[in-house]
């Protein structure tokens, strides 16, 4: 097993993706410590072609950024509530029929 120190100075011991999960836990704990309690949701409907689209937001602050899974890049990105709900991150790349 390898021991690594993440960005917050926490030592993690594990193999594979264990340190990444610890980094995620540390980031979530930092949000909670800042009074930004994260809520996890899933957009699903006609705006995103009925594809599941996970996002995280905070109900404590309406102007807080959202973290949304962008269907076109297949990566999480920081966005706003308005941009997310308008479908900006819902456009998935489609293959053209030949």
HELIX and SHEET records of a PDB file:
HELIX    1   1 UNK A   18  UNK A   33  1                                  16    
HELIX    2   2 UNK A   46  UNK A   48  5                                   3    
HELIX    3   3 UNK A   81  UNK A   85  1                                   5    
SHEET    1   A 2 UNK A   2  UNK A   5  0                                        
SHEET    2   A 2 UNK A  11  UNK A  14 -1                                        
SHEET    1   B 4 UNK A  38  UNK A  43  0                                        
SHEET    2   B 4 UNK A  53  UNK A  58 -1                                        
SHEET    3   B 4 UNK A  66  UNK A  70 -1                                        
SHEET    4   B 4 UNK A  75  UNK A  79 -1                                        
END                                                                             
